Amino acid sequence: MDPAGPARAGFRCPPLQGHPDQHRAPRETLTLRLRKLEEAGLVERRQYSQHPPRDEYLLTAARHDIAPVLASLRQWGERHATPLSHLR
């Protein structure tokens, strides 16, 4: 999801680089993760009654509270985590 705007539920996730099978996330996995983020108050889901039906997900203000924590985790991972390509 782009912090600058909404993301549609049907958008395509990029393949997992370095993952042995490099498949895209299944729709069910994406839906479950988005619903958990919604329950945690990090995203807001907007449903539209169109054909075909669609949902948009927007980042909430609560996301700003957790952003520094996530940035720190990402930085730690970049310094210490083993790249997936080395795990093959």
Secondary structure, DSSP 8 states (H G I E B T S, - for coil): --TTS-EETT------TT-SS-----HHHHHHHHHHHHHTTSEEEEEE--SS-EEEEEE-THHHHHHHHHHHHHHHHHHH---GGGG-
